[in-house]
Amino acid sequence: MIGSDAIRGYNDTFILSVLSEGDSYGYAISKRITEISENNYSIKETTLYSAFNRLEKNGFIDSFPGQITHGKKRTYYRITDSGKEYLEEKKAEWVLIKKVVECFIS
């Protein structure tokens, strides 16, 4: 399992990537991140909701009410056009970061 410190700066990217597949809610996003990482990374709930707040404040995602489950209204999230642009920037940045790190580790 990868420690959260090793990839802390990529949680926003992971969330945006999942939301680029379609609108979703917290638990499902968390589960999808774990699935995509083949169980090598899981995001903590507090980290996830802090990221939602940050991403929404920056205009990268929108939230909206969904169905009621277990007596609570589920909050859904969708990626915005700005969020899609930011995700593309982060993907390009990753290519460069990977290249630089490989210079030292290979």
For each residue, the residues with C-beta under 8 A, 3 or more apart:
1: 39 40 41 42
2: 6 7 37 40 41
3: 6
4: 7 8 43 44 47
5: 8
6: 2 3
7: 2 4 10 11 41
8: 4 5 11
9: 12
10: 7 13 14 90 94
11: 7 8 14 15 43 47 48 51
12: 9 15 16 51 54 55 60 90
13: 10 16 17 87 90 91 94
14: 10 11 17 18 33 36 43
15: 11 12 18 19 29 33 48 51 52 55 61 77
16: 12 13 19 20 55 60 61 79 83 84 86 87 90
17: 13 14 20 21 36 87
18: 14 15 21 24 29 32 33 36
19: 15 16 22 23 24 29 61 77 78 79 83
20: 16 17 79 84 87
21: 17 18 24 32
22: 19
23: 19 76 77 78
24: 18 19 21 28 29 32 76 77
25: 28 29 66 74 75 76 77
26: 29 30 45 48 49 52 75 77
27: 30 31
28: 24 25 31 32
29: 15 18 19 24 25 26 32 33 48 77
30: 26 27 33 34 42 43 45 48
31: 27 28 34 35
32: 18 21 24 28 29 35 36
33: 14 15 18 29 30 36 37 41 42 43
34: 30 31 37 39 41 42 43
35: 31 32 38 39
36: 14 17 18 32 33
37: 2 33 34 40 41 42
38: 35
39: 1 34 35 42
40: 1 2 37
41: 1 2 7 33 34 37
42: 1 30 33 34 37 39
43: 4 11 14 30 33 34 47 48 51
44: 4 47 48
45: 26 30 48 49
46: 49 50
47: 4 11 43 44 50 51
48: 11 15 26 29 30 43 44 45 51 52
49: 26 45 46 52 53
50: 46 47 53 54
51: 11 12 15 43 47 48 54 55
52: 15 26 48 49 55 56 61 63 77
53: 49 50 56 57
54: 12 50 51 57 58
55: 12 15 16 51 52 58 60 61 83
56: 52 53 59 60 61 62 63 77
57: 53 54
58: 54 55 82 86
59: 56 80 82 83
60: 12 16 55 56 79 80 82 83 86
61: 15 16 19 52 55 56 77 78 79 80 83
62: 56 77 78 80
63: 52 56 75 76 77
64: 75 76 77 78
65: 73 74 75 76
66: 25 73 74 75 76
67: 73 74
68: 71 72 73 74
69: 72 74
70:
71: 68
72: 68 69
73: 65 66 67 68
74: 25 65 66 67 68 69
75: 25 26 63 64 65 66
76: 23 24 25 63 64 65 66
77: 15 19 23 24 25 26 29 52 56 61 62 63 64
78: 19 23 61 62 64
79: 16 19 20 60 61 83 84 87
80: 59 60 61 62 83 84
81: 84 85
82: 58 59 60 85 86
83: 16 19 55 59 60 61 79 80 86 87
84: 16 20 79 80 81 87 88
85: 81 82 88 89
86: 16 58 60 82 83 89 90
87: 13 16 17 20 79 83 84 90 91
88: 84 85 91 92
89: 85 86 92 93
90: 10 12 13 16 86 87 93 94
91: 13 87 88 94 95
92: 88 89 95 96
93: 89 90 96 97
94: 10 13 90 91 97 98
95: 91 92 98 99
96: 92 93 99 100
97: 93 94 100 101
98: 94 95 101 102
99: 95 96 102 103
100: 96 97 103 104
101: 97 98 104 105
102: 98 99 105 106
103: 99 100 106
104: 100 101
105: 101 102
106: 102 103
